[in-house]
């Protein structure tokens, strides 16, 4: 193990390390801690300039309740869910199929198609912006959740195909050959042999895509306009306009908007990190 | 004796076309929906943007062909030059996330009690949307009550208005972006460090290698796959930077924090009138810059594939 395990070092360094850890963490998360403190302060503290002192009263409950009752925030959150969940499902369906095709079969243009998906996944959003916006307008899906969902599914298919194909390549190929010898139809091999083995990879991918889509801001701004369809990342700017310099409200709103992917991360940590670091070791 | 041959009443029926070509056809059936979606929303739009960059179009009326006039205009556009320079700054300084991530990963690669929780909490910033990161850092930099200036005040410095100063603003935003990006690189390196061969470390220790020499000669070569992925995601992140700029400064002050991705959006969709053709030309420039890196990534992946 590198660096030298702490148990094998001097007493004094062990002690220093143990006290350095929490200190470093506090420094690292300081901006977030600040927002968390802001979000439980009463409005009066900001008026009197008490930004960093102790809160004069605990108003956490009031502030968070106000986020849910006095603004469009619940609606934005709902929109975010209604955009993110169908996207994740769509990606799972499409990319488990493309990944299966590119991972299992050998044919001439296999690598070419694979690289098309990979390259497409890297392009800057701006080169797609005008045509995608036009297309969405023409289909009558501008400012709808459906318009966003369709685009997100298509774009994420690039990343997800990369992910699924590499995972399937690592599966033992004998399983598929054995199934073929038995005379099982190819689509049944997909459904009964490969798909069950893909479950952990699909879980990892689902968590990642959930986070990516939830946090998307650019496409939300390009393809939607009002509280009817806007997800929370775009909605929070109108939320901020509504509350101006009411920092306690702005902080509480930011925390609410950030929470779902955070919860997802802590609940599905193992899958999340497995997905993110796929390929980081050989 | 003659044996009457009874004609076979059930000749083997010819297999259907699909059955005969099952292995060849199946991959295409499975690929069809994915390719269709990807072509319509990603591949074709790239070519459409290239085409559009040769037109003058306000998004509503008739598009007018103007050849390379949009690109000619770019050459003399001060705002474009500023954006391009800022992109270079983003590329250069965003890469700091890689050594910073490695540093934190080395710091956390221990087995003390509670280290798992520490690792997750250090990774935390990456999970939060850039919109929230932008808001949080905008307050952090706030000249009247921000934490940065409060801290500077304690040591008798400041106040500085990071986001209001054209010379500092881009660096201020990059610093905000480095926060989640460093967390990302950290987690990649932590996974990489987990897989480092302990025997090589022991051998190195016996040879008297330690500290930085050990890191440089024995650890880093084994972390190469992690470093490559860090590089890929950081370059892409740098060229995609949009959210933070839009939230923290909206390109200001005086357009000094724009990058190409933001400037393109502004030209094509801002309230000052839609200039779709000009926006497309900016997008093409950005795309071509990215293409250099995409070609390099694909080439690396291709060598890897060949190796198998």
Boltz contact constraints between the chains, C-beta under 6 A:
constraints:
  - contact:
      token1: [A, 2]
      token2: [B, 201]
      max_distance: 6.0
  - contact:
      token1: [A, 2]
      token2: [B, 219]
      max_distance: 6.0
  - contact:
      token1: [A, 3]
      token2: [B, 106]
      max_distance: 6.0
  - contact:
      token1: [A, 6]
      token2: [B, 110]
      max_distance: 6.0
  - contact:
      token1: [A, 6]
      token2: [B, 112]
      max_distance: 6.0
  - contact:
      token1: [A, 25]
      token2: [B, 121]
      max_distance: 6.0
  - contact:
      token1: [A, 31]
      token2: [B, 136]
      max_distance: 6.0
  - contact:
      token1: [A, 31]
      token2: [B, 140]
      max_distance: 6.0
  - contact:
      token1: [A, 34]
      token2: [B, 147]
      max_distance: 6.0
  - contact:
      token1: [A, 35]
      token2: [B, 136]
      max_distance: 6.0
  - contact:
      token1: [A, 51]
      token2: [B, 145]
      max_distance: 6.0
  - contact:
      token1: [A, 52]
      token2: [B, 150]
      max_distance: 6.0
  - contact:
      token1: [A, 94]
      token2: [B, 33]
      max_distance: 6.0
  - contact:
      token1: [A, 94]
      token2: [B, 34]
      max_distance: 6.0
  - contact:
      token1: [A, 97]
      token2: [B, 30]
      max_distance: 6.0
  - contact:
      token1: [A, 98]
      token2: [B, 31]
      max_distance: 6.0
  - contact:
      token1: [A, 98]
      token2: [B, 34]
      max_distance: 6.0
  - contact:
      token1: [A, 100]
      token2: [B, 30]
      max_distance: 6.0
  - contact:
      token1: [A, 101]
      token2: [B, 27]
      max_distance: 6.0
  - contact:
      token1: [A, 101]
      token2: [B, 30]
      max_distance: 6.0
  - contact:
      token1: [A, 101]
      token2: [B, 31]
      max_distance: 6.0
  - contact:
      token1: [A, 105]
      token2: [B, 27]
      max_distance: 6.0
  - contact:
      token1: [A, 115]
      token2: [B, 298]
      max_distance: 6.0
  - contact:
      token1: [A, 119]
      token2: [B, 294]
      max_distance: 6.0
  - contact:
      token1: [A, 120]
      token2: [B, 42]
      max_distance: 6.0
  - contact:
      token1: [A, 122]
      token2: [B, 236]
      max_distance: 6.0
  - contact:
      token1: [A, 122]
      token2: [B, 294]
      max_distance: 6.0
  - contact:
      token1: [A, 124]
      token2: [B, 239]
      max_distance: 6.0
  - contact:
      token1: [A, 124]
      token2: [B, 286]
      max_distance: 6.0
  - contact:
      token1: [A, 124]
      token2: [B, 287]
      max_distance: 6.0
  - contact:
      token1: [A, 124]
      token2: [B, 290]
      max_distance: 6.0
  - contact:
      token1: [A, 126]
      token2: [B, 261]
      max_distance: 6.0
  - contact:
      token1: [A, 126]
      token2: [B, 264]
      max_distance: 6.0
  - contact:
      token1: [A, 126]
      token2: [B, 283]
      max_distance: 6.0
  - contact:
      token1: [A, 126]
      token2: [B, 286]
      max_distance: 6.0
  - contact:
      token1: [A, 127]
      token2: [B, 46]
      max_distance: 6.0
  - contact:
      token1: [A, 127]
      token2: [B, 49]
      max_distance: 6.0
  - contact:
      token1: [A, 127]
      token2: [B, 283]
      max_distance: 6.0
  - contact:
      token1: [A, 127]
      token2: [B, 287]
      max_distance: 6.0
  - contact:
      token1: [A, 128]
      token2: [B, 45]
      max_distance: 6.0
  - contact:
      token1: [A, 130]
      token2: [B, 276]
      max_distance: 6.0
  - contact:
      token1: [A, 130]
      token2: [B, 280]
      max_distance: 6.0
  - contact:
      token1: [A, 131]
      token2: [B, 45]
      max_distance: 6.0
  - contact:
      token1: [A, 131]
      token2: [B, 48]
      max_distance: 6.0
  - contact:
      token1: [A, 132]
      token2: [B, 45]
      max_distance: 6.0
  - contact:
      token1: [A, 151]
      token2: [B, 41]
      max_distance: 6.0
  - contact:
      token1: [A, 154]
      token2: [B, 37]
      max_distance: 6.0
  - contact:
      token1: [A, 154]
      token2: [B, 38]
      max_distance: 6.0
  - contact:
      token1: [A, 154]
      token2: [B, 41]
      max_distance: 6.0
  - contact:
      token1: [A, 157]
      token2: [B, 34]
      max_distance: 6.0
  - contact:
      token1: [A, 157]
      token2: [B, 37]
      max_distance: 6.0
  - contact:
      token1: [A, 157]
      token2: [B, 38]
      max_distance: 6.0
  - contact:
      token1: [A, 186]
      token2: [B, 22]
      max_distance: 6.0
  - contact:
      token1: [A, 186]
      token2: [B, 26]
      max_distance: 6.0
  - contact:
      token1: [A, 215]
      token2: [B, 129]
      max_distance: 6.0
  - contact:
      token1: [A, 217]
      token2: [B, 131]
      max_distance: 6.0
  - contact:
      token1: [A, 217]
      token2: [B, 243]
      max_distance: 6.0
  - contact:
      token1: [A, 218]
      token2: [B, 242]
      max_distance: 6.0
  - contact:
      token1: [A, 233]
      token2: [B, 129]
      max_distance: 6.0
  - contact:
      token1: [A, 233]
      token2: [B, 131]
      max_distance: 6.0
  - contact:
      token1: [A, 254]
      token2: [B, 132]
      max_distance: 6.0
  - contact:
      token1: [A, 254]
      token2: [B, 135]
      max_distance: 6.0
  - contact:
      token1: [A, 258]
      token2: [B, 128]
      max_distance: 6.0
  - contact:
      token1: [A, 258]
      token2: [B, 132]
      max_distance: 6.0
  - contact:
      token1: [A, 261]
      token2: [B, 127]
      max_distance: 6.0
  - contact:
      token1: [A, 262]
      token2: [B, 127]
      max_distance: 6.0
  - contact:
      token1: [A, 265]
      token2: [B, 127]
      max_distance: 6.0
  - contact:
      token1: [A, 277]
      token2: [B, 188]
      max_distance: 6.0
  - contact:
      token1: [A, 277]
      token2: [B, 191]
      max_distance: 6.0
  - contact:
      token1: [A, 279]
      token2: [B, 229]
      max_distance: 6.0
  - contact:
      token1: [A, 280]
      token2: [B, 188]
      max_distance: 6.0
  - contact:
      token1: [A, 280]
      token2: [B, 191]
      max_distance: 6.0
  - contact:
      token1: [A, 280]
      token2: [B, 192]
      max_distance: 6.0
  - contact:
      token1: [A, 280]
      token2: [B, 225]
      max_distance: 6.0
  - contact:
      token1: [A, 280]
      token2: [B, 226]
      max_distance: 6.0
  - contact:
      token1: [A, 280]
      token2: [B, 229]
      max_distance: 6.0
  - contact:
      token1: [A, 281]
      token2: [B, 192]
      max_distance: 6.0
  - contact:
      token1: [A, 281]
      token2: [B, 195]
      max_distance: 6.0
  - contact:
      token1: [A, 282]
      token2: [B, 225]
      max_distance: 6.0
